[in-house]
Amino acid sequence: MLRLCARLPGQEIFNRVGRDSTGQFSFWRCRRQYRVGFSVAYRAGWKLGVAAVATNVAVTAMLIPIGILVFKDHLSLRNILGLIFCVLGLVLVARD
């Protein structure tokens, strides 16, 4: 069946197997680790709402220096206020 599908016109996906780029591999690896992280947080007793907000704030905080250094972005007042609201949201959600 797989051999038959590989010969059909427009079925280039079978020809691409093994030739995917490193970026795609990295994306899927990060996505898997992201899901594993949620599973570990849930097993450790975290509330999923807190874990989601904490993850988003952490990713945002890590991407800011990358954006500034690698992509030469600048921080506007709007960006800084957004980061402050992210941290405040984390504080409010984490508070029992």
Beta strands, then each sheet from edge to edge (+ up, - down):
end
